[in-house]
């Protein structure tokens, strides 16, 4: 589906749309996550945006990069992707450990992540998505239109 969108509209406009879709999904999960349906709907929106971003971002990177540096650039991009995938659970774990609430389970007192922890996790995702959208807009303004069909 993404390839059909790219062939019809180019790379950059769908890149902005994909970033906007993921921002809407992250904002939606930040605002409303009280039941399973809302969480599932927002996760579907997020997944749609992120799937488009993954495909389009690699296309944009490969089209902008000079041919003789393509392999190095793809390797560096993968390092950043893996670093982001490693940092996200760390940040979430820090929020969940620092913001806890006490609960009784029978005779045992247990600690659970509080609602503030989840709010901070979702808010951090919204900020990261805003940064991604801003970077996509900067790319559109900086890349010559003859390099990538807009």
C-alpha positions as a Markdown table, in Angstrom:
| # | Residue | x | y | z |
|---|---|---|---|---|
| 1 | Unk | 0.0 | 0.0 | 0.0 |
| 2 | Unk | 2.8 | 2.4 | 0.9 |
| 3 | Unk | 4.5 | 1.8 | -2.4 |
| 4 | Unk | 1.4 | 2.7 | -4.3 |
| 5 | Unk | 1.1 | 5.9 | -2.3 |
| 6 | Unk | 4.8 | 6.7 | -3.0 |
| 7 | Unk | 4.4 | 6.1 | -6.7 |
| 8 | Unk | 1.4 | 8.4 | -6.9 |
| 9 | Unk | 2.5 | 11.2 | -4.6 |
| 10 | Unk | 6.3 | 11.0 | -4.3 |
| 11 | Unk | 8.1 | 10.6 | -1.0 |
| 12 | Unk | 8.0 | 13.8 | 0.8 |
| 13 | Unk | 4.3 | 14.6 | 1.1 |
| 14 | Unk | 3.4 | 11.1 | 2.3 |
| 15 | Unk | 6.3 | 11.4 | 4.7 |
| 16 | Unk | 4.7 | 14.5 | 6.3 |
| 17 | Unk | 1.3 | 12.8 | 6.3 |
| 18 | Unk | 2.8 | 9.6 | 7.9 |
| 19 | Unk | 4.4 | 11.7 | 10.7 |
| 20 | Unk | 1.1 | 13.6 | 11.2 |
| 21 | Unk | -0.8 | 10.3 | 11.5 |
| 22 | Unk | 1.6 | 8.9 | 14.1 |
| 23 | Unk | 1.5 | 12.3 | 16.0 |
| 24 | Unk | -2.3 | 12.0 | 16.0 |
| 25 | Unk | -2.1 | 8.5 | 17.3 |
| 26 | Unk | 0.3 | 9.3 | 20.1 |
| 27 | Unk | -1.8 | 12.4 | 21.0 |
| 28 | Unk | -4.9 | 10.2 | 21.0 |
| 29 | Unk | -3.4 | 7.6 | 23.3 |
| 30 | Unk | -2.1 | 10.5 | 25.6 |
| 31 | Unk | -5.6 | 12.0 | 25.8 |
| 32 | Unk | -7.8 | 8.9 | 25.9 |
| 33 | Unk | -6.5 | 5.5 | 27.1 |
| 34 | Unk | -9.2 | 4.5 | 29.6 |
| 35 | Unk | -10.4 | 1.3 | 27.9 |
| 36 | Unk | -9.1 | -1.4 | 25.5 |
| 37 | Unk | -11.0 | -0.1 | 22.5 |
| 38 | Unk | -9.4 | 3.4 | 22.8 |
| 39 | Unk | -6.0 | 2.0 | 23.3 |
| 40 | Unk | -6.4 | -0.4 | 20.4 |
| 41 | Unk | -7.7 | 2.3 | 18.0 |
| 42 | Unk | -4.9 | 4.7 | 18.9 |
| 43 | Unk | -2.3 | 1.9 | 18.5 |
| 44 | Unk | -3.7 | 1.1 | 15.1 |
| 45 | Unk | -3.3 | 4.8 | 14.1 |
| 46 | Unk | 0.2 | 4.8 | 15.4 |
| 47 | Unk | 1.1 | 1.6 | 13.6 |
| 48 | Unk | -0.2 | 3.0 | 10.3 |
| 49 | Unk | 1.9 | 6.1 | 10.6 |
| 50 | Unk | 5.0 | 4.3 | 11.7 |
| 51 | Unk | 4.8 | 1.7 | 9.0 |
| 52 | Unk | 4.6 | 4.5 | 6.4 |
| 53 | Unk | 7.5 | 6.4 | 8.0 |
| 54 | Unk | 9.8 | 3.3 | 8.0 |
| 55 | Unk | 9.3 | 2.8 | 4.3 |
| 56 | Unk | 9.3 | 6.4 | 3.2 |
| 57 | Unk | 12.2 | 7.5 | 5.4 |
| 58 | Unk | 14.6 | 4.9 | 4.0 |
| 59 | Unk | 13.5 | 5.9 | 0.4 |
| 60 | Unk | 14.2 | 9.6 | 1.2 |
| 61 | Unk | 17.6 | 8.8 | 2.8 |
| 62 | Unk | 18.7 | 6.6 | -0.2 |
| 63 | Unk | 17.5 | 9.2 | -2.7 |
| 64 | Unk | 19.3 | 12.1 | -1.0 |
| 65 | Unk | 22.6 | 10.2 | -0.4 |
| 66 | Unk | 25.3 | 10.1 | -3.1 |
| 67 | Unk | 25.5 | 6.6 | -4.5 |
| 68 | Unk | 29.0 | 5.9 | -3.2 |
| 69 | Unk | 28.0 | 6.5 | 0.4 |
| 70 | Unk | 24.7 | 4.6 | 0.3 |
| 71 | Unk | 25.9 | 1.6 | 2.3 |
| 72 | Unk | 27.5 | 3.7 | 5.0 |
| 73 | Unk | 24.5 | 5.9 | 5.4 |
| 74 | Unk | 22.1 | 3.0 | 5.7 |
| 75 | Unk | 24.4 | 1.5 | 8.3 |
| 76 | Unk | 24.4 | 4.7 | 10.4 |
| 77 | Unk | 20.6 | 5.1 | 10.0 |
| 78 | Unk | 20.2 | 1.5 | 11.3 |
| 79 | Unk | 22.4 | 2.3 | 14.3 |
| 80 | Unk | 20.2 | 5.3 | 15.1 |
| 81 | Unk | 17.0 | 3.1 | 14.7 |
| 82 | Unk | 18.4 | 0.4 | 17.0 |
| 83 | Unk | 19.5 | 3.1 | 19.5 |
| 84 | Unk | 16.0 | 4.5 | 19.6 |
| 85 | Unk | 14.5 | 1.1 | 20.0 |
| 86 | Unk | 16.8 | 0.5 | 23.0 |
| 87 | Unk | 16.2 | 3.9 | 24.6 |
| 88 | Unk | 12.4 | 3.8 | 24.5 |
| 89 | Unk | 12.0 | 0.9 | 26.9 |
| 90 | Unk | 14.6 | 2.4 | 29.2 |
| 91 | Unk | 12.8 | 5.8 | 29.4 |
| 92 | Unk | 9.5 | 4.0 | 29.9 |
| 93 | Unk | 11.0 | 1.9 | 32.7 |
| 94 | Unk | 12.4 | 4.9 | 34.4 |
| 95 | Unk | 9.0 | 6.6 | 34.4 |
| 96 | Unk | 7.4 | 3.4 | 35.7 |
| 97 | Unk | 9.9 | 3.0 | 38.5 |
| 98 | Unk | 9.9 | 6.6 | 39.6 |
| 99 | Unk | 6.2 | 7.1 | 39.6 |
| 100 | Unk | 4.6 | 4.2 | 41.6 |
| 101 | Unk | 1.5 | 3.7 | 43.7 |
| 102 | Unk | 1.0 | 1.3 | 46.6 |
| 103 | Unk | -1.7 | -1.4 | 46.5 |
| 104 | Unk | -2.7 | -4.2 | 48.8 |
| 105 | Unk | -2.8 | -7.7 | 47.3 |
| 106 | Unk | -4.3 | -9.8 | 50.1 |
| 107 | Unk | -1.9 | -9.3 | 53.0 |
| 108 | Unk | 1.0 | -8.2 | 50.7 |
| 109 | Unk | 1.7 | -4.5 | 49.9 |
| 110 | Unk | 2.8 | -4.2 | 46.3 |
| 111 | Unk | 4.0 | -1.2 | 44.1 |
| 112 | Unk | 2.5 | -0.6 | 40.7 |
| 113 | Unk | 3.2 | 2.1 | 38.1 |
| 114 | Unk | 0.9 | 5.1 | 38.7 |
| 115 | Unk | -1.2 | 6.8 | 36.1 |
| 116 | Unk | 1.3 | 9.7 | 36.1 |
| 117 | Unk | 3.9 | 7.2 | 34.8 |
| 118 | Unk | 1.8 | 6.3 | 31.8 |
| 119 | Unk | 0.9 | 9.9 | 31.2 |
| 120 | Unk | 4.6 | 10.8 | 31.0 |
| 121 | Unk | 5.3 | 7.8 | 28.7 |
| 122 | Unk | 2.6 | 9.0 | 26.3 |
| 123 | Unk | 3.6 | 12.6 | 26.6 |
| 124 | Unk | 7.2 | 11.7 | 25.8 |
| 125 | Unk | 6.0 | 9.8 | 22.7 |
| 126 | Unk | 4.0 | 12.9 | 21.6 |
| 127 | Unk | 7.1 | 15.1 | 22.0 |
| 128 | Unk | 9.2 | 12.6 | 20.0 |
| 129 | Unk | 6.6 | 12.5 | 17.3 |
| 130 | Unk | 6.6 | 16.3 | 17.2 |
| 131 | Unk | 10.3 | 16.4 | 16.7 |
| 132 | Unk | 10.0 | 13.8 | 13.9 |
| 133 | Unk | 7.4 | 15.9 | 12.2 |
| 134 | Unk | 9.5 | 19.1 | 12.5 |
| 135 | Unk | 12.5 | 17.2 | 11.0 |
| 136 | Unk | 10.3 | 16.0 | 8.1 |
| 137 | Unk | 9.2 | 19.6 | 7.4 |
| 138 | Unk | 12.9 | 20.7 | 7.5 |
| 139 | Unk | 13.8 | 18.0 | 5.0 |
| 140 | Unk | 11.1 | 19.1 | 2.6 |
| 141 | Unk | 12.4 | 22.7 | 2.7 |
| 142 | Unk | 16.1 | 21.7 | 2.3 |
| 143 | Unk | 15.9 | 18.9 | -0.3 |
| 144 | Unk | 15.9 | 20.2 | -3.9 |
| 145 | Unk | 12.7 | 19.2 | -5.7 |
| 146 | Unk | 14.6 | 17.7 | -8.6 |
| 147 | Unk | 16.2 | 15.1 | -6.3 |
| 148 | Unk | 12.9 | 13.8 | -4.9 |
| 149 | Unk | 9.5 | 14.1 | -6.6 |
| 150 | Unk | 7.3 | 16.1 | -4.3 |
